[in-house]
Amino acid sequence: MKILVDADACPVKDITIKTAKMYSVPVYLVKSFSHYSSHEPVGVETIYVDTGADSVDYRIMQLAAKNDIIITQDYGLAALALGKGCIALHHKGFSYRLTTIDEMLNTRHANAKARRSGKRTKGPKPLTAKDKEKYQALLEEVLGQNRIL
């Protein structure tokens, strides 16, 4: 098992790395070259991909295997991960589920369509300390359950 992070805009990289170290699970940060940094976190592997639509998502799916954990806020990537048998987590502390991902994708599509026609849609709410706590608890739960398997 490994953790693959959609790292271009992930606000919980530090929590993920710290928690994964407690369970001795490797972490891979996948990001585009446009987010290059010479100060990468210690103890994780950073993988850079071309800057382009969905390049990070495609690379994550190439690296992913069944039961790996994917951290993303992208519903499309989450759907691909679930289809491959991965565990997909959102940084606000919820798991993506096969039973709800279609509805999430439909809502995303409807909102994108509305924006293209000039309507305004609500953006995501800011990440709170409570969201981060919820995420860390979920990640610890998932890692603890998979340690037993």
Backbone as numpy.savetxt, mean C-alpha at the origin, in Angstrom:
# Nx Ny Nz CAx CAy CAz Cx Cy Cz
7.26 -14.59 3.35 6.42 -13.42 3.35 7.30 -12.18 3.35
6.82 -11.17 2.61 7.51 -9.88 2.58 6.46 -8.79 2.51
6.88 -7.57 2.81 6.00 -6.41 2.71 6.49 -5.56 1.55
5.59 -5.26 0.63 5.88 -4.38 -0.50 5.08 -3.10 -0.32
5.77 -1.99 -0.32 5.14 -0.70 -0.07 5.11 0.14 -1.34
3.91 0.60 -1.70 3.73 1.58 -2.77 4.21 2.90 -2.15
5.51 3.17 -2.31 6.19 4.14 -1.45 6.24 5.57 -1.97
5.73 5.85 -3.15 5.81 7.22 -3.66 5.17 8.24 -2.71
4.02 7.91 -2.17 3.32 8.86 -1.30 2.82 8.19 -0.03
3.51 7.18 0.42 3.06 6.42 1.59 3.45 7.15 2.87
2.46 7.53 3.69 2.77 8.26 4.92 3.10 7.37 6.12
3.12 6.05 5.93 3.37 5.16 7.07 4.60 4.26 6.84
5.55 4.73 6.06 6.75 3.94 5.79 7.50 3.63 7.09
7.68 4.64 7.93 8.44 4.44 9.17 7.76 3.43 10.09
6.45 3.53 10.22 5.70 2.58 11.05 5.84 1.17 10.48
5.73 1.06 9.18 5.83 -0.23 8.51 7.20 -0.86 8.75
8.24 -0.09 8.57 9.61 -0.59 8.74 9.85 -1.03 10.18
9.46 -0.18 11.12 9.66 -0.49 12.55 8.92 -1.76 12.94
7.68 -1.87 12.52 6.85 -3.02 12.88 7.37 -4.29 12.21
7.75 -4.20 10.95 8.26 -5.36 10.23 9.54 -5.89 10.87
10.38 -5.00 11.36 11.62 -5.43 12.01 11.32 -6.26 13.26
10.25 -5.91 13.99 9.88 -6.67 15.19 9.51 -8.11 14.85
9.03 -8.33 13.63 8.61 -9.66 13.18 9.59 -10.29 12.20
10.71 -9.62 11.98 11.76 -10.10 11.05 11.21 -10.37 9.65
10.39 -9.45 9.18 9.81 -9.55 7.84 10.47 -8.49 6.96
10.99 -8.90 5.79 11.64 -7.92 4.92 10.65 -6.92 4.31
11.14 -5.69 4.14 10.32 -4.62 3.56 11.00 -4.12 2.29
10.19 -3.95 1.25 10.65 -3.40 -0.02 9.85 -2.15 -0.30
10.55 -1.03 -0.44 9.91 0.22 -0.82 10.06 0.35 -2.33
8.94 0.41 -3.02 8.97 0.54 -4.48 8.51 1.94 -4.82
9.37 2.67 -5.53 9.03 4.06 -5.87 9.63 4.43 -7.21
9.10 5.51 -7.77 9.59 5.96 -9.07 10.85 6.81 -8.88
11.64 6.90 -9.95 12.86 7.70 -9.91 12.59 9.15 -9.57
11.39 9.63 -9.83 11.07 11.03 -9.51 11.02 11.25 -7.99
11.01 10.19 -7.21 11.02 10.28 -5.75 12.36 9.78 -5.17
13.40 9.87 -5.99 14.71 9.38 -5.56 15.20 10.15 -4.34
15.83 9.43 -3.44 16.43 10.04 -2.26 17.75 9.32 -1.98
18.76 10.08 -1.64 20.04 9.46 -1.29 20.03 9.01 0.17
19.00 9.36 0.92 18.88 8.98 2.34 17.77 7.95 2.48
18.08 6.73 2.15 17.09 5.66 2.24 17.12 5.03 3.63
15.99 4.52 4.08 15.94 3.88 5.40 16.86 2.67 5.47
17.45 2.47 6.63 18.35 1.34 6.86 17.53 0.08 7.07
18.00 -1.02 6.52 17.36 -2.30 6.76 16.22 -2.65 5.83
16.02 -1.85 4.81 14.99 -2.16 3.81 15.61 -2.05 2.43
14.96 -2.66 1.47 15.44 -2.55 0.10 14.54 -1.56 -0.64
15.15 -0.58 -1.28 14.40 0.38 -2.07 14.60 0.03 -3.54
13.49 -0.08 -4.24 13.51 -0.43 -5.66 12.93 0.75 -6.43
13.71 1.25 -7.37 13.25 2.39 -8.19 12.81 1.89 -9.55
11.76 2.51 -10.06 11.24 2.18 -11.39 11.08 3.47 -12.18
10.90 3.31 -13.49 10.68 4.47 -14.34 9.50 5.30 -13.85
9.61 6.59 -14.09 8.49 7.46 -13.79 7.46 7.28 -14.89
6.30 6.90 -14.54 5.25 6.68 -15.53 4.03 6.10 -14.85
2.90 6.28 -15.50 1.65 5.81 -14.94 1.72 4.32 -14.61
1.49 3.99 -13.38 1.37 2.62 -12.89 2.67 1.81 -12.91
3.81 2.42 -13.15 5.08 1.69 -13.16 5.36 1.03 -11.81
5.09 1.77 -10.73 5.30 1.21 -9.39 4.37 0.03 -9.17
3.12 0.19 -9.56 2.13 -0.89 -9.38 2.55 -2.15 -10.11
2.99 -2.01 -11.35 3.40 -3.17 -12.13 4.60 -3.87 -11.50
5.55 -3.10 -11.01 6.75 -3.70 -10.38 6.37 -4.42 -9.10
5.49 -3.82 -8.31 5.05 -4.47 -7.08 4.40 -5.80 -7.42
3.57 -5.83 -8.44 2.89 -7.08 -8.79 3.88 -8.12 -9.34
4.95 -7.68 -9.98 5.98 -8.63 -10.43 6.69 -9.27 -9.23
6.90 -8.49 -8.20 7.62 -8.97 -7.02 6.73 -9.76 -6.05
5.43 -9.52 -6.11 4.51 -10.08 -5.11 4.27 -11.57 -5.32
4.11 -12.25 -4.20 3.73 -13.66 -4.19 2.57 -13.82 -3.22
1.88 -14.92 -3.32 0.74 -15.19 -2.45 1.15 -15.00 -0.98
0.28 -14.36 -0.23 0.44 -14.08 1.21 1.41 -12.95 1.52
2.00 -12.31 0.52 2.78 -11.10 0.78 1.82 -9.99 1.19
2.36 -8.99 1.86 1.56 -7.85 2.30 1.89 -6.67 1.40
0.85 -6.06 0.85 1.00 -4.88 -0.02 0.39 -3.69 0.71
1.17 -2.62 0.87 0.69 -1.41 1.51 0.46 -0.38 0.41
-0.79 0.04 0.25 -1.11 0.99 -0.81 -2.41 1.72 -0.51
-2.53 2.91 -1.08 -3.79 3.62 -1.03 -4.48 3.57 -2.40
-3.88 2.86 -3.33 -4.39 2.74 -4.70 -5.32 1.54 -4.80
-6.59 1.79 -5.04 -7.58 0.72 -5.10 -7.29 -0.26 -6.24
-6.78 0.24 -7.35 -6.46 -0.63 -8.48 -5.36 -1.62 -8.12
-4.30 -1.14 -7.49 -3.22 -2.02 -7.05 -3.73 -3.00 -6.00
-4.58 -2.52 -5.10 -5.14 -3.41 -4.08 -5.94 -4.54 -4.73
-6.71 -4.21 -5.77 -7.50 -5.23 -6.46 -6.59 -6.28 -7.10
-5.51 -5.83 -7.74 -4.55 -6.76 -8.33 -3.91 -7.65 -7.26
-3.56 -7.04 -6.14 -2.93 -7.78 -5.05 -3.87 -8.85 -4.50
-5.12 -8.48 -4.28 -6.10 -9.45 -3.77 -6.27 -10.60 -4.75
-6.29 -10.28 -6.04 -6.43 -11.31 -7.06 -5.26 -12.28 -7.08
-4.10 -11.84 -6.60 -2.91 -12.69 -6.57 -2.77 -13.43 -5.24
-3.72 -13.20 -4.34 -3.68 -13.87 -3.04 -2.86 -13.15 -1.99
-2.60 -11.88 -2.22 -1.85 -11.08 -1.26 -2.79 -10.44 -0.24
-2.21 -9.93 0.81 -2.95 -9.17 1.81 -2.71 -7.70 1.48
-3.77 -6.95 1.25 -3.63 -5.54 0.88 -4.14 -4.67 2.02
-3.28 -3.75 2.48 -3.64 -2.86 3.58 -3.55 -1.41 3.15
-4.46 -0.60 3.69 -4.48 0.85 3.46 -3.82 1.53 4.66
-3.16 2.64 4.43 -2.45 3.32 5.52 -3.37 3.91 6.58
-4.66 3.94 6.32 -5.60 4.43 7.34 -6.08 3.31 8.25
-5.54 2.11 8.06 -5.80 1.04 9.01 -6.95 0.12 8.66
-7.17 -0.11 7.38 -8.16 -1.13 7.00 -7.58 -2.04 5.93
-8.12 -3.26 5.91 -7.73 -4.25 4.91 -8.68 -4.15 3.73
-8.13 -4.23 2.55 -8.98 -4.35 1.36 -9.53 -5.78 1.35
-10.75 -5.94 0.87 -11.40 -7.25 0.84 -11.96 -7.52 -0.55
-11.94 -8.78 -0.95 -12.54 -9.16 -2.23 -14.02 -8.79 -2.28
-14.68 -8.81 -1.14 -16.12 -8.53 -1.10 -16.46 -7.06 -1.29
-15.49 -6.18 -1.11 -15.78 -4.74 -1.20 -14.98 -3.99 -2.26
-13.97 -4.63 -2.83 -13.07 -3.90 -3.74 -13.78 -3.44 -5.01
-14.74 -4.22 -5.52 -15.46 -3.79 -6.72 -16.22 -2.49 -6.49
-16.87 -2.39 -5.35 -17.61 -1.17 -5.01 -16.65 0.02 -4.89
-15.49 -0.20 -4.28 -14.50 0.86 -4.14 -14.02 1.33 -5.51
-13.76 0.38 -6.41 -13.32 0.74 -7.76 -14.40 1.49 -8.52
-15.65 1.07 -8.36 -16.76 1.76 -9.03 -16.92 3.19 -8.53
-16.77 3.38 -7.23 -16.85 4.72 -6.66 -15.71 5.60 -7.17
-14.51 5.03 -7.23 -13.36 5.77 -7.76 -13.61 6.19 -9.20
-14.14 5.27 -10.00 -14.44 5.57 -11.40 -15.50 6.67 -11.52
-16.55 6.57 -10.74 -17.63 7.58 -10.78 -17.10 8.95 -10.39
-16.24 9.02 -9.38 -15.67 10.30 -8.96 -14.74 10.88 -10.03
-13.96 10.02 -10.67 -13.07 10.49 -11.75 -13.89 11.03 -12.92
-14.97 10.34 -13.23 -15.85 10.78 -14.31 -16.49 12.13 -13.98
-16.91 12.28 -12.74 -17.51 13.55 -12.30 -16.49 14.69 -12.39
-15.26 14.43 -11.97 -14.22 15.47 -12.04 -13.93 15.87 -13.48
-13.92 14.88 -14.39 -13.68 15.20 -15.81 -14.80 16.08 -16.38
-16.00 15.94 -15.84 -17.11 16.75 -16.34 -17.20 18.11 -15.63
-16.22 18.40 -14.76 -16.15 19.70 -14.12 -16.69 19.75 -12.70
-17.20 18.67 -12.20 -17.73 18.66 -10.84 -16.59 18.49 -9.85
-16.84 18.99 -8.65 -15.85 18.85 -7.59 -16.23 17.67 -6.71
-15.24 16.91 -6.33 -15.48 15.79 -5.41 -14.61 16.00 -4.18
-14.99 15.36 -3.10 -14.22 15.48 -1.87 -12.93 14.68 -2.00
-11.87 15.24 -1.50 -10.61 14.51 -1.44 -10.54 13.70 -0.17
-9.44 13.00 0.01 -9.31 12.20 1.23 -9.14 13.09 2.46
-9.62 12.60 3.58 -9.43 13.33 4.83 -7.97 13.20 5.24
-7.45 14.21 5.96 -6.05 14.13 6.39 -5.80 12.92 7.30
-4.60 12.39 7.23 -4.21 11.26 8.07 -4.03 11.77 9.50
-4.65 11.07 10.44 -4.57 11.48 11.84 -3.68 10.53 12.63
-3.35 10.93 13.84 -2.58 10.05 14.73 -3.37 8.78 15.02
-4.68 8.91 15.14 -5.52 7.73 15.38 -5.46 6.77 14.18
-5.46 7.32 12.96 -5.32 6.48 11.75 -4.01 5.70 11.79
-2.94 6.37 12.19 -1.63 5.72 12.25 -1.62 4.60 13.29
-2.25 4.85 14.44 -2.34 3.83 15.48 -3.15 2.63 14.99
-4.24 2.92 14.29 -5.09 1.86 13.75 -4.31 1.03 12.72
-3.55 1.71 11.87 -2.72 1.02 10.88 -1.69 0.12 11.55
-0.98 0.66 12.54 0.05 -0.14 13.20 -0.57 -1.37 13.88
-1.71 -1.20 14.53 -2.37 -2.33 15.18 -2.77 -3.39 14.15
-3.29 -2.94 13.00 -3.68 -3.88 11.94 -2.46 -4.62 11.40
-1.39 -3.90 11.13 -0.18 -4.53 10.61 0.37 -5.54 11.60
0.40 -5.19 12.89 0.87 -6.13 13.91 -0.03 -7.36 13.96
-1.32 -7.16 13.83 -2.26 -8.29 13.84 -1.99 -9.22 12.65
-1.85 -8.64 11.47 -1.60 -9.44 10.27 -0.27 -10.18 10.38
0.77 -9.50 10.83 2.07 -10.15 10.96 2.04 -11.23 12.04
1.33 -10.99 13.12 1.21 -11.98 14.18 0.46 -13.22 13.72
-0.60 -13.03 12.95 -1.37 -14.17 12.44 -0.53 -14.98 11.45
0.23 -14.32 10.65 1.00 -15.03 9.63 2.27 -15.65 10.20
2.68 -15.25 11.36 3.81 -15.89 12.03 3.42 -17.30 12.44
2.16 -17.47 12.83 1.65 -18.77 13.29 1.50 -19.74 12.13
1.13 -19.24 10.94 0.86 -20.11 9.79 2.06 -20.86 9.30
